[in-house]
Amino acid sequence: MNRVALTTEPRRVGVLNGHFRHWWQRIAVVPKQKYRLQPVLEVRDQIKQTASRLVATRKEQLSAAEAELVRRADEVTKCREHQIAAQQRLVEESRAGVEANVLIIHRTHLADLRRIEQELLAKVDEQRVAVATAKDDLEKAINALIEASREVQVIEKHREGWQERTRRAEQRLDQKTGDEIGALTHSRKQQE
């Protein structure tokens, strides 16, 4: 029967560059790796969130511009209705035989209403331009959001590939370590 001498020194296993290595030195411990593009991913994700907030803001601006356009168009309609009513009163009073100064007052009032209508129509046109600008801004914001989303997706896809490669490397290392431990255990049993 073989007796194993008890010693305080660990057994030496294998030779590396002319130096003996202990059995626990052969087991490689790889620390968890951090994804090296994580800061880039975080920045791009922030850009995506900013673009998303910008799209929401642009949508609100567009809806406000469209509401203002509707309000101004309603003012034009009311002004035209007021003109028609004033014109009918002028016709009715002229048939009833009104004095000349009252007719002049009515004509001046109608001229003022036409001038106000023209000003309101100019404001409606300005608001149409504002709505078109708001639509363009919204479209640009949406395109920026799409681009930011694509950039984030590219890095996330890269990270998934990196995680898979890292997982496989860890599995290979674990397998190799398990094999080495098994071989060492087997060689010890044979030596005993």
HELIX and SHEET records of a PDB file:
HELIX    1   1 TRP A   23  GLN A   25  5                                   3    
HELIX    2   2 GLN A   38  ALA A   96  1                                  59    
HELIX    3   3 ALA A  100  GLN A  191  1                                  92    
SHEET    1   A 2 ARG A  12  LEU A  16  0                                        
SHEET    2   A 2 HIS A  19  HIS A  22 -1                                        
END                                                                             
